[in-house]
């Protein structure tokens, strides 16, 4: 990790009060469904963002979701927490992903597809992990924003594009040109913002899940690894990306049948 990236992370503004309130409710074991609904309904703009996300065709609901209580009931507190944090966090950054050759809209689509795949694959069979997996899937790529800023600041756009073209591996290109990759930077961002250790660790280990210390973190990191391979940087799912993901599913002994149904719907 370079000093320049670390400095950018340390200079990040704190998240708004709404994010802290959501986290307080989510982390409190005595909090209820209604407590989460009340916190979210206090912010009309956030409510609108969550409902817009929840009504995406990616999730396949036939009826419109028109209330936060309905969204929490359908998706659960953990997943709606992911919707909320994604909306808040992405408004905390000026976005310019041009060094990666993707637009802001493509970056948004990437996050949405990764989250939709996690939700369709894991909402029922891995429900206890969704509190971590939902925000992780939405936000694991956020480190690219700071990496792109650093590439631009150092006028290394051409070097990065050439490196990426040569080695065909985004994380390796990032490390070679900037000295840090997306999961590393993303995990440090959330550590700086004092998110729970489990979320930080899942993101930090999503490229090498076996290094995670506990089994829940390891399993969530494996799922996130599969999702990132399935939906690559340009947001386009291909036969090649699905084949690579299925190899990981076999290696990690994850549920292939549920994955195949989820990826087909996506």
Secondary structure, DSSP 8 states (H G I E B T S, - for coil): --HHHHHHHHT-----HHHHHHHHHHH-TT--HHHHHHHHHT-HHHHHHHHHHHT-GGG--SS---SHHHHHHHH-HHHHHHHHHHHHHHTTS----GGGT--HHHHHHHHHHHHHHHHHHHTTTTGGGHHHHHHHHHHGGGHHHHHHHHHHHTT-HHHHHHHHHHH--HHHHHHHHTS--HHHHHHHHHHHTT--HHHHHHHHTTTSGGG-SSHHHHHHHHHHHHHHHHS-TTS---HHHHHHHHHHHHHHT--HHHHHHHHHH-
